[in-house]
Every structure is written in structure tokens, then in C-alpha cells.
């Protein structure tokens, strides 16, 4: 509970830093009172992006992408040391009266309290719990990908890679009237019940459907991308959503790739999809992403909770190459 004496005071905030390859640590620094046009947020949860942050943790952000990869409120620089993260939800402690006590989402690194510009805060709808709202950045990625692919009612849609982003794409695609949606993943056990609850089917790679109108690839592997290409029907579209860091990828562009006139397009959340860019800004897209999280079945994507104090010890396990699971979240102490 915020006391009257805490308002306007400089506090000490703790944040998570990727200090060197394979090592994370908590660092403390003064947190001044919020300035004009800012609010102070007490963090409840922050989501860990197992794909992107694994690359940061391992120092695999390529030189050419280091500026484009910077988070909105990142400190430090790649490869190390760097304070990174972009999926924080919390309660406004100080700021405008209409925001105080409200739950907000912010693209902020992992930190127990922070100041942020008011226009960087997105209100979390009452129907979306703060823990689930940590998926907002991933939901923006999924929404942008559907726009990039041009998916519509009645389409046969395949999603290769049933990680967090792939499952969110499947959840949106399954809401299109008459669309049939199949996710393809090597894990045909733990993902099946989640996909059924989202209204989609699941298939192993060797039983992947063909003749799809649109295929979304989100497995971050060459094998997955080649599977996605094989799933597309004549003149179908493959939307590449994976980011590989500095890892090269080998594609099979022989065979029927050209004769079937397939289209391979990239999708990246840093820019709003071309067809929406004149009418949508980032704030509108983020608010829409949060509203699209009002689906209780999506709680299954937030699969593991770790405490903020334990994060430096737990992250090597979470980012291990063979680590399984969906979206881990950091839980912050509520003092």
C-alpha cells in the first residue's frame, strides 16, 4: 500500500541485468520521483520472452541488429551489460489522478518499480488479469502477422511452431469465421489441450496439412520453415515470424517452390503492417492486443512463475537450449 510519505520520494529500484554471456544479476539504483508527463509504476509481473531474451542472454544479437533491437526503456548496450525486457504489468502508484491505482502494461525491462512516460502506459482491461496481460507484446506480434498475411474468413491456415507466439496466432486465426486452423509442432502432447481450447487442431510435422492458403512460421528453425513452405498451396503465402539472431538458415527453395508460385513474406512487430499503417498507431495496436487477451484459455500460455529475487538463478535453466515450456513470468514482491 502506498503511504502519503512515499509520494514524491526518491526510492531504490531493483532491476535485472544481463551482465555477461549466460549470467544475469539484480542491480539497485536510485529511482527519483516521476517527472512531468510521467507516472511511477509498481510492477506486478513481467513476462520473459524465451526466444528473444535467450538470444540476448547468450550474446547472440548480431552487430547489424543491435540498434533496431533496443527496447524502448533499455539501459546498457548489446551485447553486455544490458537491462532488457518489454512485457511489464503493474499498478500506477504516482501520477495523474485518473491513473492512480489502475493496472497498466508497459514495454519496460524487468524492474520492481519504474517511471515511464504517460503515453508509454496502456490500460489493462478489467477482463484481463495482470498476469495474462504480460502476453500483450506477443499478442501485438501475432496481430501484426495476421495483417501481414492477409488472413480472412474461410481460409485454411497453418501455424508451424506452437510456442507462445504461434499459439497466439492460432487463437486469432481461429476466431475468423469459417477458418480452419492447424498448428504443427513436435510437441503433440502438452499443446493439444491448449489448441483445442483455442479452437484449433494440432498435427505433428510428418502429418502437417498441405494446400493451405496461409502458413505462419514461428518455430525459429530451418526445419520448421521448410515444413511451412511444404504446407502452402499454389500461390499460397508463408509468413515468416521467427527471428534467428546471428544464426544462418538453410532453405529448400528447389522442388515446387517456384512452380507453385509461393510467396514468402517477413513479419516483424517493429513496424505496423503496411495495410494498417496510415490508420493505426502503436498505441491503438497495443490497446487492441490487450483487449484480445480477454480469453481465459490464454492463461495456459503463462506456464511458469518465478520470483524476482530468484530470477538470476532460474534464467540459465529457462534459457537452456533444450528447455521446454511456454511463457515464464517474473512475480514481484508486493510491499
N, C-alpha and C positions, 0 to 999 in steps of 0.2 A: 504494500500500500504506500503510495506517495504521501509524504508528510509536507506540511506547509514550508518547513525549514529546508526541504530538499530542492524546492523550486529556485532556479537561478544560481545554484551552486555548481562549482567545478567538482566533478566526480572522477573516479578512476574506472576506466573501462578495460575489460579484458577482450582480446581478440586472438583468433587463430591465424598463425603464420606458417606458410610452407618455407621452412628455414633452409633446407638443402635437400638434395635428392633423397627421397624416402624418409624424411624427418619433418614432423610438424611440432609446433610448440605454441604455448599460450604466452602472450606478452601483454603487459599492463601499460597504460598510458593515460595521462590526464584527459578528461572529456569536459571541455568548457560548456557553459550554458549555451543553449541554441541561440543562434544569431537571428537577425531579421529574416523573415521568409523561411525559417527552419522550424522543425519540431524535434523533440527528443523521444526516442522510441526505446522501450524496454522489450528486449527480444524474448519471444516465447519459444519459437522453433526456427531452425534454418535447415534447408534441405541441402544434401550433398549430391552433387552431380557426379555419379560414379564414372561416367565416360569422360567428361571434360576435366574434372578435377583429378582423375587418375593421371591424365597427361600432364597436368600442372605439377602434381606430386612427384612424378618421375622425371621432370625436367624435359618433357618431350614437346614443348611448344616451339615450333620451328621459328627461326630468326625472322622469316618473312611475315609471320603472322603475329608477332608479339605486340605490335601497336593495335591491330584490329581485335586482338583477344583481351585487351584491357577491360576490366569491369568498370562500371560507372563510378564506383567509390573505392576502387582498388588502391592500395598503397604498396610501395615497393615496385619492383620490375622483374620481368622474366629474365632468366629462369628462376633465380632466388636472390634474396628472400622476397616473398610476396604475400600480401594479405589478400586472399581471393574468396570468391563465393558470390552468389547472386540470387538466393532464394530465402529471404528472411521474412518472418511474420512476427509482429509484436504489437504492443499496446502503446499508444501515444501518452507519454507522461507530461510533457510540457509542449505548449504550442497553442494555436487558436482554440477558443472555447468549443467550437463545433467539432473539433477532432479529439480533444482530451478524452481518454478512456475508450476510444474506438480502436478496433483491430485493423491493422494495415499490413500491406505487403510492400516490400522494397527490395530492389536489386542491390543488396548490400552484402559485404563479406561477413563471415561468421564472427559475431561480436555480441557481447551481452547487453550493451546499451550503445546507442549511436545517435548522432544528429544527422538529419537529412533535409534537403530542400523539400518544401511542401509539395512541389509538383512531381517529386520522385515517389510519393506515397500514394498507393492505390487502396481504397477502402475494400475490405474483405466483406462480401455479402453475409448477412446473418445466417443464410442457409449453408455456408461453407465453414467448417471448423478450421481454426488456425493451423492445426497440424496438416490437414489436407491442402490448405492454401499454399503450402510450400511447393506444390506442384505447378504453380502459376506460370513460371518461366518455361517449364517444359510444355505446358498446355499452349503457350504462345507459339512455341516451335511447331507443335502439331497443327495448330490452326493455320499458321503461315504455309505449312506444307500442303494442306488441303487446298488452299487458294492457289499455290504454285502448280499443283497438279490438275486443277480444274475439275475435281470430283463432283459428281452430281447424282440425282435420283436414278435408281435403276442400274447403276454401274456395278460391274464385277470388280471388286477391289481386293488386292492382296497387300498385306503388310509383312515384309520379311524382317524379322527381328522383333521379338516380343519383350523387349526391355521396357523401361518406363515410357520413353517417347513413342515407341511402336504401339504400346497399349493405349496411349492417349490418342494416337492417330486412329486406331481401331475403334475407340469409343466414339469419336466424332463421326467417322465414316458410317458406323452402324446406325447413326441417327438419321442418315439420308433416306428418304422414303424409297422403298423397293431395292435398296442396295444390298448386295451380298458381300460379306466381308470375311476373309480368311486370313488369319495370322499364321506365319510359318516360322517355326523355331525348333531348335534341337531339344529344348525342354518341353516335352509334351505331357508332363505330369503336373507340375505346380502351376503352369499358366492356364490350364484348361478351364478350371472353375472360374477364374477371373474373366477370361474371354467370354464364357457362356453368360456370366452376369452382365457383361457389356453388350451382349447381342451379337457376338462374332464367333466364328468357328476357329479351330486350330488344326494345323497339319504339320507333320514332320517334313524336312526338306526333300526326302525322296518321294513324298506324296503331295508335293506342292501343286496347286491347281495351275492350269495353263489358260491361255486365251483371256487373260484379264484385261480390262480396259485401262486400269491404272494400277501401278505397283509402287508402293512406298518402301524404300530400303532404309533400315535403321539398325543394322546389326554391327556396323563398323568392322566388317570383314570382307575380304575379297570373295570368299566363298559365298557369302550372303548376297553380295552384289551380283555375282554371276547367276545365282538362283533367281534373283529378282528379274534379270534380263530374260531368263528362260520362262518366267511366268507370264510375260506380256504377250498379248495377242497382236495380230497385224496392226501396224500403226499405233500401237499402244504406247503409253508414257510410263517411264520409270523415273521416279522422283528420288534422287539421292540425297538423303538427310544426314548421313554419317560424316563425322569429321575424324580424320586419321592422324592429325598432328604431323609429325615428320616421317611417317611410315609410308613407303610406296605401296601402290596397289596394282595388282595384275588383273586385267580384264580379258574375258573371252569375247572379242568383237568379231570373230570369224563366224562360221556357220550361217545362221539365218538372221543375224543382227541387221544387215543391210537389206536383204531381200524382203524382210518383214517391215522395213521402214520404221524401226523403233526410234523413239525419242528419249534421250537421256538428259534430264534437266537437274540442276542443283537447286537445293532449297536451304536457305540459311536465315536465321531469325534476325540477324543484324539489320536487314532492310525489310520493310514491309513489301509483301508481294506486289509485283508490278501492277496487276489489275485492281489493286485496292489503294495504291499509294496516294492518289490525288484526294481521296475522301477519308482515309483513315490515318491517324497519327499513332504514335506508340502508346499514349495513354489510353486511347479508345480501345486499341487491341488488347492491352493488358487488362482493362476492366472487363472486356468480353471474355478473356481467358479465365478470369476469376469466376465469372458467372457460370461458365461451362463446367466448373468443378462441383456444381451443386448436384452431384450424383453419388449417393452413398457407396456404390460399388467401387468407386475410385479409392476408398480407404485402403483397399487391399494393395495398392501400389506403394503405400508408405509402410514398408515392411519391417523396419528395424529402427529402434530409438536408442541413441547413446547419449550419455550426459556430456555437457560441455567440458567439464573437468577431465573426463576420460578420453576426449577426442584425440589428443596426440598419441595415446597408446593404442586406440582402436583403429585409427585410419590405415596403418600398414596392412591390417587384416582386410579392411573393407576394400582397399585398392589393390589387393593381391591379384595377379593375372588370372588365377583360377577362381576368384571369389564369385559366389553366386548371390542372387537376391536382387531386389528391386531398389526402391528409393530409401536410403537411410536418412534419418533426420537427427539433428542435434537438439536435445532438450536443455533449456537454460534454467538455472535456479531462479525461483520466484521470491526474491527478497523485497 
